[in-house]
Amino acid sequence: MLKKNISFLLIILLTAGVSLTAKEKTLSLKKFKCTDIGNPDISGSSQIQENSVSITAGGADVWGVQDEFRFVYTEETGDFDLIAQIESLSEPHLYTKAGLMAREELSDNSRHIFFQVFPNNNPRNKNNGGYEFQYRQEKVGEMKAIYPARFDGIPEFPVNYPNTWIRLKRVGSDFTGFYSADGKTWKQYTTFSMEIAKKVYLGLAVTSHNPKAAATAVFKNVSTLNE
């Protein structure tokens, strides 16, 4: 009898449209702060609306031991699950980047996690798709990347603007990047464990990779998932 009652309750909840899994919460980007990290030759700018932001960024790269990029961020403590649709990304360079970043400091050599996309699916080092997971484990240390398992044939993680969704989740010291073409069905890119401060600067990062030309990325539907 108990099983029947539980089943009946589930049917009522589903009919009413109540989510029984994670709940998505839209974030107001007007509460976010904006800054250039490093000293890019071209200063960045950010046009923020209620739930979309256009970021124009200079910067040589987010790589090596020193970063130059535009950052739109908030401060977050503990676990998080951040989602964004990247509607478009211009291409001043093959390695122009835009994505979600969790950064320990606002210095140009900070430890961080960066799950990001490129402007297209053209072949790059060990990657034939548009997504890549990057990180700097030590302050002033060299950045590293986690590439797709295969970098030939049909891309496993392609970008297809405006149908390009990105997600970065933190549980303790585990950081997981997810890919989606619709913001509903997610495929795991990778999980990486890294000890980092509980309080981080979390947000949207864009770098041109071409010091003499700016890149522009448009983010929409920025939200968090709560279990």
N, C-alpha and C positions, 0 to 999 in steps of 0.2 A: 504493500500500500504506500509506503514511504517513497519507493522508487517512482511510482506513478505520479505522486504529488510533485516530486522534484521535476520530472519530465514535463508535467503540465505547467509548472512555473517557468521553466525554460522557454516553452512555446510562447507563453504570454510575454515574456521579456523580449524575445526575438521579434514577435509581431509588433511590439511597441517601438522597436528600433533601438533598444538599449544595448549598448556594447558590453559584451561580457569579457572582452580582452582589454588591450591597452587603449587609453583614451587620448585623443589628440587635442592639444591646446594651442591655439594660434597665439603667437607672440606679437606684441606691439614694438616695432622697430624704432619708434620714436623715443623709446627709453634707452636705446643703445648709444654708445659713444663712438666717435670716429677719430682716427689718427693715422699718420704715416709712421711706419716702423722703419728704422734706418734713415738714410739720407738720400732718397731717390732724386735724380736730376729733375724729374717732373713731379711736382706736387700733386697728390691725389685729391679727389673730391667725392662727396657722397650726397645723393639726393634721396632722402628718406621720406616715405609715405607710411600709412598705417601698417601695411603688411607687404611692402615691396621696397626695394632699395636698388638704385643704380649706382654702381661703384666704378669710378674712373681712377686708374692707378698707373703710376710709373713703376720704377723699380727694376734692378738688374735681375733679381731672382729671389726665391725662397729656397736656398740650397747652400752647400758649402758650410762655412762657419759664420756667415753674416747674411742677414736678410734685409731686403728692401721691398716693401709692399704697403698696400692700403688695408686698414683693419677697421671693421665695424663690429663692436663687441659689447658684451656685458660681463659682469663678474658672476661666476657660478661656483658654488661649493658642493662637493660631493658628486654623486652620480647624476648623469644627465642622458638625454636621448634627443638630439637635435636634428631637425629635418629641414630641408629647403629645396625648392625647385629652382634650378638655374635655367632661366628662360633663354638667355643668350650670352655669348662670350666672343668678343672680337679677337682678331688674330694678328697682332703686330709681330708675333714670333711663334715658331712651332711649339715652343715650351711655355707659352703664356699659361698661367694657372689661376684657377678660382676654386674656392671650396670652403670647408668648415675646419676651423682651427681651435684647438685648446692649447693655450700658451701660458707658461708659468710666470713670465715677466713681459713687460713691454720693451725690453732691450732688444737690440738687433741680433743678439746671439743666444737668446733664451732657449731653454728646452721646450719642446712642443710636439704635438701631434697635428698632422695636416692631411686630411683626406680631401682630394682635389680632382678637378677635371681639367682637360686640355680643350682647345677650341674644336678639335675634330678627331677622327680615328686614324690619322696618318701614322705610319710606323715611327716609333721612337725607340730609344734604348730599352730592349727587353719588353716592349709594350706595343701592341697593335690596336689598343682600344683607347678610350678617352679618360679612364679613371686611373688614379694611382694613390697609394697610401705612403706617406712620407713621415719621417720623425727625426728629431735630434735628441739623443739620450743624455748627452752631457753639455753643459753650458760651454759655449765656444767650440763645441765638438762638430765634427763633420756630420751633415745630414745623411740619412740613408733612405732607401725606398723598398717597398714590397711590391713586386710586379705580379701580373697575372701568371697562373701556372703555365700557360702557353702563350707565346707571342708570335704565332703564325696562324694562318687560316682565318676563319671567321672570328671577329673579336668576341670575347666572352662578356666584356663590360664596355659596350659602345655608348658614346654620347649621341643624342639625336635631339637637338634643340628645336622647340622648347620643351620636348618631352624628356627632360633630363633631371632626375631627382637624386639627391645625395643625403646621406644620413650618417651621423657619428654618435655612437653610444658609448658611455662610460659606466662600468660597474667595478668599483674599486680601482684596481690598477690595470684592468683589462679595457682596451679600446677597440671597438669593432666598427668597421666601415661597411655600409650597405649601399647597394645600387638599385635603382628602380626606374622604369620607363613611365610610370603612372602615379607614383606616390602611394600606391596601395599594396602592390605585390613587391616584396623586397627580396633581393638575393645578396647573401653575405659575400663581401670581397675578401676580408681577412679580419682576424683578431690578433692584436699585439699587446703584450704585457709590458708596462713601463711604470716604474714608481715615479710619481709626480705629485706636486702639492695638491692637497684637497681643494684649495681655492685656486681657480684658474681664470684667465681671460678667455672667454668663449665667444666665437662669432664667425663672421664672414671675412675671408681674406682673398685679395686679388693682387697679382704681380704681373707686370708686362713681360718681363724677361728681355725687353728691348729698351735700354736706358733712354733712347731718343724718341720713343713713341709710346703713347699711353694705351692701355687696354681698358675696355669697358665690359662689365658683367652686370646682368640684371637678375636679382634674386627675388623670388616670390614665394608665398605660402610658407613662410618661416614658422615653424611650430615645434612643440616638444611632445613626446609620447610619455604618458604616465601609466605605469602598470596598475 
